[in-house]
Amino acid sequence: MSLATVDRPKTTHKLHYDQEIIRTAIIAELDATNLYQAQLDNLNSEEAKKVIEHIIDEEREHISELYCLLMKLDKEQMDKMEEVNASTCIAGGFQE
């Protein structure tokens, strides 16, 4: 599903629609990151590798920005993130 194909349902609250668009954008950025990473492994040109690595870094930045925005727009998602505890995730694993 692309952002261009997300139709706004008439019964959906505007905020929920915004959340859906942001989630779709996150998916697109993750897909782009995976695509560029796969291409990077097959490149021979060092110049091309540097450009693709830069693009991957920008995609990761976009993912982070979009995720932060989603946290602001979706209190339930933010609550889940706090429940999981992002620092545990970053520190090397989930606690049961």
GROMACS elastic network, one bead per residue, 0.5 to 0.9 nm:
[ bonds ]
;  ai    aj funct       b0    kb
    1     4     6  0.81288   500
    1     5     6  0.63052   500
    1     6     6  0.72142   500
    1    24     6  0.74516   500
    1    28     6  0.86837   500
    2     5     6  0.53244   500
    2     6     6  0.67843   500
    2    24     6  0.70655   500
    2    25     6  0.80620   500
    2    28     6  0.74626   500
    3     6     6  0.54834   500
    3     7     6  0.88785   500
    3    21     6  0.66324   500
    3    24     6  0.64658   500
    3    25     6  0.68080   500
    3    28     6  0.84965   500
    4     7     6  0.80697   500
    6    20     6  0.83792   500
    6    21     6  0.73570   500
    6    24     6  0.85316   500
    8    11     6  0.86643   500
    8    12     6  0.74901   500
    8    14     6  0.87114   500
    8    17     6  0.67327   500
    9    12     6  0.54421   500
    9    13     6  0.86185   500
    9    17     6  0.80014   500
   10    13     6  0.81795   500
   12    15     6  0.82905   500
   12    16     6  0.64765   500
   12    17     6  0.65051   500
   13    16     6  0.52991   500
   13    17     6  0.64207   500
   13    18     6  0.88551   500
   14    17     6  0.50633   500
   14    18     6  0.62992   500
   14    19     6  0.87242   500
   15    18     6  0.50138   500
   15    19     6  0.62541   500
   15    20     6  0.86746   500
   15    73     6  0.71641   500
   15    74     6  0.83768   500
   16    20     6  0.62210   500
   16    21     6  0.87147   500
   16    73     6  0.85283   500
   16    74     6  0.82464   500
   17    20     6  0.50240   500
   17    21     6  0.63077   500
   17    22     6  0.87044   500
   18    21     6  0.51317   500
   18    22     6  0.62524   500
   18    23     6  0.86490   500
   18    70     6  0.87776   500
   18    73     6  0.79520   500
   19    22     6  0.51038   500
   19    23     6  0.61343   500
   19    24     6  0.85665   500
   19    69     6  0.89236   500
   19    70     6  0.63317   500
   19    73     6  0.66172   500
   19    74     6  0.69463   500
   20    23     6  0.51146   500
   20    24     6  0.61208   500
   20    25     6  0.85525   500
   21    24     6  0.50838   500
   21    25     6  0.61406   500
   21    26     6  0.86638   500
   22    26     6  0.62075   500
   22    27     6  0.86951   500
   22    66     6  0.63904   500
   22    67     6  0.78934   500
   22    69     6  0.78047   500
   22    70     6  0.64505   500
   23    26     6  0.50257   500
   23    27     6  0.63001   500
   23    28     6  0.86725   500
   23    66     6  0.80359   500
   23    67     6  0.81344   500
   23    70     6  0.75092   500
   24    27     6  0.50928   500
   24    28     6  0.62443   500
   24    29     6  0.87041   500
   25    29     6  0.61815   500
   25    30     6  0.86024   500
   25    63     6  0.82358   500
   25    66     6  0.75308   500
   26    29     6  0.51086   500
   26    30     6  0.61555   500
   26    31     6  0.85553   500
   26    62     6  0.79959   500
   26    63     6  0.56405   500
   26    64     6  0.87208   500
   26    66     6  0.63921   500
   26    67     6  0.72223   500
   27    30     6  0.50984   500
   27    31     6  0.61043   500
   27    32     6  0.85621   500
   27    63     6  0.85973   500
   28    31     6  0.50565   500
   28    32     6  0.61203   500
   28    33     6  0.85856   500
   29    32     6  0.50134   500
   29    33     6  0.61153   500
   29    34     6  0.86363   500
   29    59     6  0.59070   500
   29    60     6  0.75845   500
   29    62     6  0.70287   500
   29    63     6  0.61237   500
   30    33     6  0.50348   500
   30    34     6  0.62295   500
   30    35     6  0.86009   500
   30    59     6  0.76001   500
   30    60     6  0.78772   500
   30    63     6  0.71560   500
   31    34     6  0.51385   500
   31    35     6  0.61496   500
   31    36     6  0.86580   500
   32    35     6  0.50160   500
   32    36     6  0.61208   500
   32    37     6  0.84575   500
   32    56     6  0.80843   500
   32    59     6  0.72843   500
   33    36     6  0.52507   500
   33    37     6  0.60527   500
   33    38     6  0.86111   500
   33    55     6  0.82636   500
   33    56     6  0.55478   500
   33    57     6  0.85020   500
   33    59     6  0.60594   500
   33    60     6  0.72325   500
   34    37     6  0.50678   500
   34    38     6  0.61653   500
   34    39     6  0.86364   500
   34    56     6  0.85865   500
   35    38     6  0.52374   500
   35    39     6  0.62944   500
   35    40     6  0.86323   500
   36    39     6  0.50308   500
   36    40     6  0.60056   500
   36    41     6  0.88407   500
   36    52     6  0.64847   500
   36    53     6  0.80723   500
   36    55     6  0.78240   500
   36    56     6  0.64784   500
   37    40     6  0.50256   500
   37    41     6  0.66564   500
   37    52     6  0.79494   500
   37    53     6  0.79954   500
   37    56     6  0.71712   500
   38    41     6  0.55937   500
   38    42     6  0.71806   500
   39    42     6  0.53727   500
   39    43     6  0.65249   500
   39    49     6  0.89693   500
   39    52     6  0.82418   500
   40    43     6  0.53836   500
   40    44     6  0.87417   500
   40    48     6  0.82975   500
   40    49     6  0.59754   500
   40    52     6  0.65049   500
   40    53     6  0.74813   500
   41    44     6  0.86170   500
   41    49     6  0.85532   500
   43    46     6  0.77952   500
   43    48     6  0.70021   500
   43    49     6  0.63726   500
   44    47     6  0.88663   500
   44    48     6  0.77591   500
   44    49     6  0.76326   500
   45    48     6  0.51695   500
   45    49     6  0.62415   500
   45    50     6  0.87353   500
   46    50     6  0.62098   500
   46    51     6  0.87010   500
   47    50     6  0.52016   500
   47    51     6  0.63906   500
   47    52     6  0.87615   500
   48    51     6  0.51376   500
   48    52     6  0.61807   500
   48    53     6  0.85195   500
   49    52     6  0.51582   500
   49    53     6  0.59835   500
   49    54     6  0.85106   500
   50    53     6  0.50724   500
   50    54     6  0.61622   500
   50    55     6  0.86571   500
   51    54     6  0.50958   500
   51    55     6  0.62728   500
   51    56     6  0.87028   500
   52    56     6  0.61181   500
   52    57     6  0.85701   500
   53    56     6  0.50470   500
   53    57     6  0.62435   500
   53    58     6  0.87129   500
   54    57     6  0.50863   500
   54    58     6  0.63283   500
   54    59     6  0.87263   500
   55    58     6  0.50084   500
   55    59     6  0.61788   500
   55    60     6  0.86446   500
   56    59     6  0.50352   500
   56    60     6  0.62577   500
   56    61     6  0.86565   500
   57    60     6  0.51395   500
   57    61     6  0.63194   500
   57    62     6  0.87632   500
   58    62     6  0.62380   500
   58    63     6  0.86786   500
   59    63     6  0.62406   500
   59    64     6  0.86891   500
   60    63     6  0.50147   500
   60    64     6  0.62799   500
   60    65     6  0.86627   500
   61    64     6  0.51094   500
   61    65     6  0.61913   500
   61    66     6  0.85858   500
   62    65     6  0.50754   500
   62    66     6  0.60422   500
   62    67     6  0.84427   500
   63    66     6  0.51893   500
   63    67     6  0.60160   500
   63    68     6  0.85763   500
   64    67     6  0.51084   500
   64    68     6  0.61645   500
   64    69     6  0.85960   500
   65    68     6  0.52110   500
   65    69     6  0.62761   500
   65    70     6  0.86931   500
   66    70     6  0.61338   500
   66    71     6  0.86646   500
   67    71     6  0.62490   500
   67    72     6  0.87573   500
   68    71     6  0.51147   500
   68    72     6  0.65159   500
   68    73     6  0.88624   500
   69    72     6  0.51382   500
   69    73     6  0.63340   500
   69    74     6  0.86242   500
   70    73     6  0.50306   500
   70    74     6  0.58060   500
   70    75     6  0.87590   500
   70    77     6  0.78159   500
   70    78     6  0.82547   500
   71    74     6  0.53164   500
   71    75     6  0.65728   500
   71    76     6  0.84620   500
   71    77     6  0.62079   500
   71    78     6  0.50378   500
   71    79     6  0.87968   500
   71    81     6  0.84991   500
   72    75     6  0.68514   500
   72    78     6  0.74947   500
   73    77     6  0.87046   500
   73    78     6  0.87287   500
   74    77     6  0.53607   500
   74    78     6  0.63599   500
   74    79     6  0.87478   500
   75    79     6  0.60756   500
   75    80     6  0.86283   500
   76    79     6  0.50333   500
   76    80     6  0.62952   500
   76    81     6  0.86506   500
   77    80     6  0.50959   500
   77    81     6  0.61937   500
   77    82     6  0.86712   500
   78    82     6  0.62069   500
   78    83     6  0.85154   500
   79    82     6  0.51238   500
   79    83     6  0.60998   500
   79    84     6  0.87007   500
   80    84     6  0.61676   500
   80    85     6  0.83166   500
   81    84     6  0.52019   500
   81    85     6  0.58970   500
   81    86     6  0.63910   500
   82    86     6  0.67597   500
   83    86     6  0.84977   500
   84    87     6  0.87053   500
   84    88     6  0.75193   500
   84    89     6  0.77518   500
   84    94     6  0.77210   500
   84    95     6  0.84037   500
   85    88     6  0.55623   500
   85    89     6  0.68436   500
   85    94     6  0.86814   500
   86    89     6  0.50680   500
   86    90     6  0.62586   500
   86    91     6  0.84906   500
   87    90     6  0.50351   500
   87    91     6  0.58085   500
   87    92     6  0.86986   500
   88    91     6  0.50159   500
   88    92     6  0.65652   500
   88    93     6  0.60324   500
   88    94     6  0.59396   500
   88    95     6  0.73191   500
   89    92     6  0.57919   500
   89    93     6  0.51756   500
   89    94     6  0.57165   500
   89    95     6  0.87093   500
   90    93     6  0.71786   500
   91    94     6  0.87233   500
